[in-house]
Amino acid sequence: MSETLRLEYTMDHDTARALTEGIMPAPQFIKRLGQVAGIALSALAMIIGMCAGFALSLWLNLGGMALSILPFAVGIACVLGCYGWSRRVNTKAHQLQIDLLRPGTAVTYTFDTKGIQLTTWFQSWHTGWAGVTEIQSSNKGIVIMSGLIGFVIPQVALQDAPSGAADKITNLWTANK
């Protein structure tokens, strides 16, 4: 029995989306931090907008009705602008993650007695078995943790693999860590 296992697959768009959305979701505290930052930014935009609206109505000498309405209108406009901007930034960041996986390119995982070798269109990464802290299998694929870095092998990569590929990876890790 060979001590080398090679998994090769072509990254498709669905797998890239699944990796960025479902298999490698951001931890909950990161999501919460983004929400809190959005709320704080919106509150700051409201305050700045209201102050700007108040100053504008005084500077233009618009009178009582404008003095009471303009600060709220400018504040709400600033909040909506802030929301639109943050949504655009988050959408671009998500698309960059998918683009980094570059659907249509080959991904190769090689497992041997020395460790794991990941090869994609933009990187070649090697981690020895001593650096692997955990291996988990699920119906979505295999996750190999190495410190704070997780190697995700989606189910697509395991479709053409020899039977028992997950067990062989775990056995290589156990025997060589």
C-alpha positions in Angstrom: 0.0 0.0 0.0 1.4 3.3 -1.1 2.1 6.0 1.6 1.1 8.8 -0.8 -2.5 9.9 -1.4 -3.2 12.5 -4.1 -6.5 14.3 -4.4 -7.1 16.4 -7.5 -10.2 18.4 -8.5 -11.1 21.4 -10.6 -12.6 24.3 -8.6 -16.0 25.1 -9.9 -18.1 28.1 -9.1 -20.5 26.2 -6.8 -17.6 24.7 -4.8 -16.0 28.2 -4.5 -19.2 29.7 -3.2 -19.7 26.8 -0.8 -16.2 27.2 0.5 -16.6 30.9 1.1 -20.2 30.8 2.5 -20.9 27.4 4.0 -17.8 25.4 4.8 -15.5 28.3 5.9 -17.9 30.7 7.5 -16.5 33.6 9.6 -16.7 32.9 13.3 -19.7 34.4 15.0 -17.7 37.0 16.9 -16.3 38.3 13.6 -19.9 38.6 12.2 -21.0 40.3 15.4 -18.0 42.7 15.2 -19.0 43.6 11.7 -22.6 44.3 12.8 -21.5 46.4 15.8 -19.1 48.3 13.6 -21.9 49.0 11.1 -24.2 50.2 13.9 -21.4 52.4 15.3 -20.6 53.8 11.9 -24.3 54.5 11.2 -24.7 56.3 14.6 -21.6 58.4 13.8 -23.0 59.2 10.4 -26.3 60.2 11.9 -24.6 62.5 14.4 -22.3 64.1 11.8 -25.2 64.4 9.4 -27.4 66.1 11.9 -24.7 68.5 12.9 -24.0 69.3 9.2 -27.8 69.7 8.6 -28.1 72.0 11.6 -25.0 74.1 10.5 -26.3 74.2 7.0 -29.7 75.5 8.0 -28.2 78.1 10.2 -25.6 79.2 7.6 -28.3 79.5 4.9 -30.6 81.2 7.4 -33.5 78.9 6.4 -35.7 79.5 9.4 -37.6 77.4 11.9 -39.1 74.7 9.8 -35.8 73.9 7.9 -33.9 74.1 11.2 -36.0 71.2 12.6 -36.3 69.1 9.5 -32.9 69.5 7.7 -30.7 68.0 10.4 -32.8 64.8 10.4 -32.9 64.6 6.6 -29.2 65.1 6.3 -28.6 62.6 9.1 -30.8 60.0 7.5 -29.1 60.6 4.1 -25.7 60.0 5.7 -26.8 56.8 7.4 -28.2 55.5 4.0 -25.0 56.5 2.3 -23.0 54.7 5.0 -25.2 51.6 4.6 -24.8 51.6 0.8 -21.0 52.0 1.1 -20.5 49.2 3.7 -22.8 46.9 1.7 -20.7 47.6 -1.4 -17.4 46.9 0.5 -18.7 43.6 1.9 -19.9 42.4 -1.5 -16.6 43.2 -3.1 -14.7 41.4 -0.2 -16.9 38.3 -0.7 -16.4 38.3 -4.4 -12.6 38.6 -3.9 -12.7 35.5 -1.8 -14.4 33.6 -4.7 -12.0 35.1 -7.2 -9.1 34.0 -5.1 -10.3 30.4 -5.4 -10.6 31.0 -9.2 -13.2 28.6 -10.5 -12.0 26.5 -13.4 -8.5 25.9 -12.0 -6.9 22.8 -10.6 -6.5 22.1 -6.9 -4.2 19.3 -5.7 -3.7 17.9 -2.3 -0.9 15.5 -1.7 -0.6 13.5 1.5 2.5 11.6 2.4 4.6 10.7 5.4 6.1 14.2 5.5 2.7 16.0 5.6 0.3 17.9 3.4 1.0 19.7 0.2 -1.6 22.0 -1.2 -1.1 23.3 -4.8 -3.4 25.8 -6.5 -3.0 28.4 -9.3 -1.4 30.9 -6.9 0.2 28.9 -4.1 2.0 25.9 -3.0 1.7 25.2 0.7 3.3 22.5 2.7 2.5 21.6 6.3 4.2 18.8 8.2 2.1 16.4 10.2 3.6 17.8 13.4 1.7 21.1 12.7 -1.7 19.4 12.2 -3.8 19.8 15.3 -7.1 18.2 14.2 -8.8 16.4 11.4 -12.6 16.4 11.0 -14.8 14.7 8.5 -18.3 15.6 7.6 -20.7 15.3 4.7 -19.3 18.6 3.3 -15.7 17.3 3.2 -12.6 17.1 5.4 -11.2 19.9 7.5 -7.6 19.7 8.5 -6.6 22.2 11.2 -3.1 23.5 11.6 -3.0 26.2 14.2 -5.4 28.9 13.1 -5.3 27.7 9.4 -7.8 25.2 8.2 -7.3 23.2 5.0 -10.8 22.4 3.6 -11.1 19.5 1.2 -14.6 19.7 -0.2 -16.7 16.6 -1.0 -16.0 17.2 -4.7 -12.3 16.3 -4.2 -13.3 13.0 -2.5 -15.6 11.8 -5.3 -12.9 10.5 -7.5 -10.6 9.5 -4.6 -10.0 5.9 -3.6 -12.4 4.6 -1.0 -11.3 5.3 2.5 -9.4 8.4 1.6 -10.4 10.2 4.8 -9.3 7.2 6.9 -6.0 7.1 5.1 -5.4 10.8 5.8 -6.2 10.3 9.4 -3.9 7.2 9.6 -1.0 9.2 7.9 -1.5 11.9 10.5 -1.6 9.5 13.4 1.5 7.6 12.3 3.6 10.6 11.5 2.8 13.4 14.0 
